[in-house]
Amino acid sequence: MDREGFVDPEAVRAAITDKTILIAVHQVNHDIGAIEPVREIGKIASERNIPFYVDAEASAGWLPIDVREMGASLLSFSPHRFYGPKGVGILYRQKRTRLASLIHGGVQEGGRRAGTENVPAMIGAGVAAELAERELPKRMALTARLQKHLWDGLKERIPYLQLNGPEPGPRRISTNLNTSFEFVEGEGLVLMADTQGIAVASGSSCVSKALKISHVLAAIGLDHALAQAAILLSLGKDNTEADMDYVVETLSTIVNKLRRMSPMWDEFQKGVIDSAIAPRVRSSVSPEAATFVSRSTAHKS
């Protein structure tokens, strides 16, 4: 994975051994929105006769999905990500792909999983998928416009801000912005935004109970402090430009407040520490900072 979160197909090829039984990749990285080269990876899997699984959790309902073009043996997603019901998931299986059951005890669902089917949720999932396919161009165009509007506004109003993942455009899904607000803790920003009616996350829901930084942000080599300062903003079909303006205005106020409370921001203002996003010119470092750096170096040696 590179600095923008893209998986290199040739790195996948190089990683294959005689013991490789499955190749798995996200269509879209769930944390930083990078649209992965699944078609290229699928070709490699096909060449080596290895089953290829695509996780479309972050992309279904928001990007076109063609399992034949991808070369996918398996593909899964959850309809609640595009306004369908919760409690049901969808798994595509190419008919030649063999599966082994994990939950035993009944013959429902072709013997692949015990348990009674949730028929109402399945029907709801199908209806949501039909609506998503019908409205896909409209939804994509709206969220792409809002994503750019939001990012441009945040850049203009908040200094020492970094986008994690690719720039808004064809290589990034339009429903995702992952940004780091330097000198601010992401958790504090999430809590204060919630009191103002803005629901954001400090990471993907699958790691929301963990205190450690996102493994995706670690994998792209993001500075640890910036990874802790990251939040995830998600966009949908019902958002408006007025919503984006409110988010920009509110987050700007919250970030300024949190920075005034932050010892790190105070040290940065005094020149004791530097910014990882926009480092200052070495000659502009204060005498106090020079002494601090000198002492730190001597301590390490």
ABEGO torsion letter per residue (X at the ends): XBAAGBBBAAAAAAABBAABABBBBBABBAAAGBBBBAAAAAAAAAAAGBBBBBBAAAABGABBBBAAAAGBABBBBBAAAAGBBBGBBBBBBBAABBBBBABBGBABGGGABBEBBBAAAAAAAAAAAAAAAAAAAAAAAAAAAAAAAAAAAAAAABBGBBBBEBBBEAABBAABBBBBBBGBBAAAAAAAAAAAGBBBBAEBAAAAABABBBAAAAAAGBBAAAAAABBBBBBBAABBAAAAAAAAAAAAAAAAAAAAABAAAAAAAAGABBBAABBBBAAABBAAAAAAAAAAAAAAX
